[in-house]
Amino acid sequence: MDKIDKKILKLLQENARYPLKYLAQKVFLSSPAVSTRIERMEKSGILKGYHASVDPIQLGYHITAFINLTLDPKQKQEFYPYVEQCPNVLECNCVTGAYSIMLKVAFPSTMELDTFIGHLQKYGNTQTQIVFSTVVPPRGVGIHIEEEEEPGKKEN
């Protein structure tokens, strides 16, 4: 991956709907050249998909929470398929520390969240934090692009 690929990735994380023509202008290449680079990054697995960012509150999901769960490794084969089919689970991460799983979930009400937690407790102990506000919303990975030295400018 070169600087141009990184710039394309940075732009796509900013807005995956930017037209090829716009991306091409930003990286000083032709649209077909940018398209080829994007296809290569898709095939290599660097670009994993394109997603819409939606407001969960406007869709009726007023409760966002993080749930920590202790999970016995023997239960992974049963737990993973269960949690993958739960539409309210936004993320499921294996983590270090006192708990082995951290889930990010969204529910319309605390009653529905409570019911879900009850189902989780058959797998282990839980600890839940309800989100009051989000200072930094989900965003893309920071991509560092080394700047070239300007022509005629030398470092001291």
N, C-alpha and C positions, 0 to 999 in steps of 0.2 A: 504494500500500500504506500503510495506516495502522497505528497502534499495535496495534490488535486483530488485524489480519492477522499482524503480526510475532509477537505472543504465541502465536497459533495455530501458526505455523510452528515456533516454539521448542518448544512442547509436542509437536508431531508428531515433531520430531527426537529428542526425549527418549524418546517411545514412540508409534510410529505406530498402535498398537492402542488408544489411549485411546478410550473410547466418546464419541460426540458429546455425550451428556449431561454427561460430565465436562468436556469442552472448553468447553461452553456455560457451565457454572458458573464456570470459571476466568476467562472473558472477559466474564461478565455479559451474555450474549445468550441467545436461545432456540436450541435444537438446530437448527431449520430455518435460522435466520440463519447459524449456524456452517457448516452444510452448504453453503449457497449461497456463502459466502466460500471454502470449500475447493474447490468446483467451479470457481469463477472462477480461483483460483490454479493449478489443474490445467490448465485451458484455456489460460491465458496462458503456461504452461511454467515457472512458478516452482516448482511441485510436480511433480517428474519421476517419482515412483514411491514405492512403499513396499516396504521390504526387511527380511528377517529377518537378524539378526546371529547368526552361527554360530561355533563354536569349531573352527578348522581342525585343531587337534591331535586333538580327539576324533573327527574324521572321517578321521584317518590322514595328514594333511598336516603332517609334523613339521618341514619345512624351508621357511622363508620367506626370500626373497632379493630384493635389488634388483640389476638388471642394467642397466648403462649400455652403449649401443650407438652406434657411429658409423654413420650411415646416409647414403649418397649420395642426395640428393633425387630422382635418377632412379629409385631403387629403391622409392620410396614406393608406387607403384601395385601392386607385387608384394608388398611387405612388409605393408602395412596389412591386406589380406584374410587373409594368412597368420596374423598375430598375433591378429586378431579371432576366428579359429576355434580358437585354442589355449585349452582350458578352464583350464589352470593359470595363465594370465595374469590377474592380478587388476586390474591397471591398466597402461596404456601412455600415457606422456606425452611430448610433444615438449618439449625443454628447451634452455636455453642452456648454453654452456660447451664443454668439450672433446668431449663426447658430445652427440648430437642426440636420442637416445631414452632414456627411463628406464622400465624395466618393473618392476613388483612382481609376483612369482610365488610360488606355493606348490606344493611337491612332497612326496610321501611319503618320498623318499630323496635323498641327494646323487648317487647314480648316475643317477637320472632327471633331476635338475637338470643334471648334466653332459651328458647326451644332448641336452637342450633347448638348452643353450649351444652345443653343436656345430652344431646346426641354425641357430642365430642367426648364427654366425660366417660363414656364406655371404653375409650382408648387410653385415658389417663387423666391426671390432674390438669386443671386449666387455671389461667390467670388472665383477666381481661382488662384492657384499657379502652375506654370510649374516647374518640377524638372530638375535641371541642372545636378546634380550628386547624387549618393547614397553612403554615407559613410558606413552605416551599412545596408546590404541587409536584406530582410525578413529572420527570423530565428526562431527556436523553442523557447519555454518558458524555462527559466533557471530553472533547477531542482537541488535543494540543497540536497546533500547526506551527511549525518553526517558520519564522519569517526570514525571507532572504535579505541579505544585506543590500541596501540601496546602492545602485551603481554610483561610483565616485565617492562614496562615503566609506571611510576607513575607521576601524576602531583604534582607540588610543592605547 
